Amino acid sequence: MATHSSPSQGLAGERNFSTSIYFLLEQGQFSAFHRILSDELWHFYAGDCLLIYEIDFNGELRIHRLGSDPGKEESFQIVIKAGNWFASAVVEHGEYALVGCTVSPGFDFADFELAKKEELMKKFPSHGELIKRFCR
């Protein structure tokens, strides 16, 4: 979904003010490590908890629990900061997660970078196993 087009500060070309998607990840599937040039707001809709692994510029790892059970430290929404690497997968023993993402200014593939396993492992060797697991 998108709204009006407008030039966006620091990003090439005209952009939608905001874009959103939703998608389903099933057990055994994952979203590979990638990063974008804007903050990304994640929303939980249905299913089991989704683990989102975020590595910041300093190499600090944060594991977000996107889900519907605050008693298990799950949140209905989380934000991934612009430029941070992130990947996601359904929690172990979960079946699926239906989630969504909103980006503002609107998403454009020109702002998207898929991680290269060797480069990311060299930069963040302490997260090598996680990087191997979530890079294609």
N, C-alpha and C positions, 0 to 999 in steps of 0.2 A: 504494500500500500504506500502511496506517496502523496505528498501535498505539493504546493506551488514550487516552481523552479526559481532559483536565485543564485547569484554568484556566492560562493562560500569562501570565507577567509582562509587563506593558506592552502586551498585545494584547487587543482586545475579545473577549469571549465565551470559551466553552470551545473548546479546540483538541485535535487529535490531537498526541501527543508528536512525531510525525514523519510526513511524507508523502513519497512518491517517485513519479516518473513516468519513462517513457522515450519517446523520439520519434526520428523519422527526418527529417533535413533533406537534401534533394537539391540538387545544383548549381543555382544560380539562385534558390533559396529562402533566406529568412533569418528569424531571430527578431528582431523590431523592438526598438528601445531601450525598456526598461522598468526598473522597480525594485520591490523588495519590502522589507518591514520586518524580514526575517530574513536571516541568512547563508544562502547556497545552495551546496551541494556538488554539483559537476558530475562525472559519471563518463563515461569513454569505453568503448564496447562493441565497435564494429566500424566498418569503412569507412576513410574518409580523415580527415585532421586537420580539426578544427573550430576556427576562430578566434573567440575571444570577446573583444569590445572592451568594456573596463570604464573608465568615467570616474568618478573619485572626487569628493568634495565640493569639492576645491581645483582641479578641472579637469585633474588628471593622468590621462593615458591609459595604460592597460596593456593589452597584447594578449597574451592567454593562448593557448597552443597545446595543445588537448585532443586527444590522440592516443596512438598506441602506439609511437612511435619516439623514445626519449630522446636518440638521436644528433642529432635535429633539434630539440632542446629542447621536445619534446612531453611532456606529463604525462598519466597515466591519470586523475588527479583534480585539480580546482582548486576554490578557494572564491571566490565573489563576496561581498564584504562587504555587509551590510545597508545599504540606502539608496543604494548606488552604482547609477548607470545602466549597463546593459549590453545588448549585442546580439550576435548570432552568425551565422556563415555558414560553409559548407564552403570550405576552402582552394581557391584558384584551381587549376584543372585536376583537382580532386578530383571524385568522382562523388556520394558521399553520406557522411553520418556518422550512426551510430546512437549516441545518447548518452542519459544519464539525469540527473535532478536530484533531490536530497534536501533537504528543508527541515525545520528543527526550530526552534521549535515548528512544527507542521504548517501547510502553506500554506492560505490562505483568500483569495479574491478581494478581500476588504475591505482586504488589505494590498498589493494590486497597483496600480501606476500605469503606464499606457502613456504614453510621452513625447509631448508636443506639439512638433512640429518647430520652430516659430518660437520657443517659449519656451526650448527646449534650445539652439538656436543663439544666442540672445541671451545666455544664461548662459555658454556655452562656444564663443565665436566661432572660436577656433583649431581646433576640430574640426568646422567647418561642413560640409565635404565628406562626412565620415563620417556625420554626423547626417542629411544629406540622403539618403544612400544607405540608411540603416537606420531611417528613420521612415516610417510609412505615411501 
